[in-house]
Amino acid sequence: MKKSPIKRISPEQRKELRLRAKLKKELLEEQIEEKGYTWCVACGQTKSVAEIQLGHIIKVQVGGTSRENCKLWCQGCHIKISGH
């Protein structure tokens, strides 16, 4: 069986991934501090930390990099809202 090569990420991509992980952690901590649990801000359902995804209202590729542009969504809402 042929193995597919692992794609290497650039230093810029690595930096962006670290920033996104930090932002998601901060937003989750704010939710927990506010109500004691995490939830999807779109549908309001209580979700575990593992079930919450960081979504962007305006795509990052077109400049949606601000904190205000980021939301915590469950997978279902993330797919509905962002289309991916």
C-alpha positions as CSV (number, residue, x, y, z in Angstrom):
1,M,0.0,0.0,0.0
2,K,1.4,3.4,-1.0
3,K,1.7,5.9,1.8
4,S,0.7,9.5,1.1
5,P,3.3,12.0,2.1
6,I,2.6,14.2,5.1
7,K,2.3,17.8,4.1
8,R,4.6,20.1,6.0
9,I,3.2,23.4,7.2
10,S,5.0,26.7,6.9
11,P,6.1,28.7,9.9
12,E,3.3,31.2,9.1
13,Q,0.7,28.4,9.1
14,R,2.1,27.1,12.4
15,K,1.8,30.5,13.9
16,E,-1.8,30.9,12.6
17,L,-2.7,27.5,14.1
18,R,-1.3,28.5,17.5
19,L,-3.2,31.8,17.4
20,R,-6.4,30.0,16.6
21,A,-5.9,27.4,19.4
22,K,-5.2,30.2,21.8
23,L,-8.3,32.2,20.8
24,K,-10.5,29.1,21.0
25,K,-9.2,28.4,24.5
26,E,-9.8,32.0,25.6
27,L,-13.4,31.9,24.3
28,L,-14.1,28.6,25.9
29,E,-12.7,29.8,29.2
30,E,-15.0,32.9,29.0
31,Q,-18.0,30.7,28.4
32,I,-17.2,28.5,31.4
33,E,-16.5,31.5,33.6
34,E,-19.9,33.0,32.5
35,K,-22.2,30.0,32.9
36,G,-20.1,27.1,34.1
37,Y,-20.4,25.1,30.8
38,T,-19.7,25.5,27.0
39,W,-22.4,25.8,24.3
40,C,-22.8,26.5,20.6
41,V,-23.6,30.3,20.2
42,A,-25.7,29.5,17.1
43,C,-28.1,26.9,18.4
44,G,-27.6,27.3,22.1
45,Q,-27.1,23.6,22.8
46,T,-24.7,22.6,25.6
47,K,-21.7,20.9,24.1
48,S,-18.5,19.5,25.5
49,V,-15.2,21.3,24.8
50,A,-14.3,18.6,22.2
51,E,-17.6,19.2,20.3
52,I,-17.1,23.0,20.0
53,Q,-15.3,24.4,16.9
54,L,-13.9,27.9,16.3
55,G,-15.8,29.4,13.3
56,H,-15.3,32.6,11.4
57,I,-18.2,34.7,10.2
58,I,-16.1,36.3,7.5
59,K,-13.6,33.9,6.1
60,V,-10.0,34.3,7.2
61,Q,-8.8,34.3,3.6
62,V,-10.8,37.5,2.9
63,G,-9.7,39.3,6.1
64,G,-11.9,37.9,8.8
65,T,-9.1,37.6,11.4
66,S,-10.5,39.7,14.3
67,R,-11.7,38.3,17.6
68,E,-15.2,39.7,17.0
69,N,-15.3,37.6,13.8
70,C,-14.8,34.3,15.7
71,K,-17.6,32.3,17.2
72,L,-17.9,29.0,19.0
73,W,-20.2,26.6,17.1
74,C,-21.0,23.0,17.2
75,Q,-20.1,21.0,14.1
76,G,-23.6,21.0,12.7
77,C,-24.0,24.7,13.0
78,H,-20.5,25.3,11.7
79,I,-21.3,23.4,8.5
80,K,-24.7,25.2,8.1
81,I,-23.2,28.6,8.6
82,S,-19.9,28.4,6.9
83,G,-20.7,25.7,4.3
84,H,-17.7,23.6,5.2
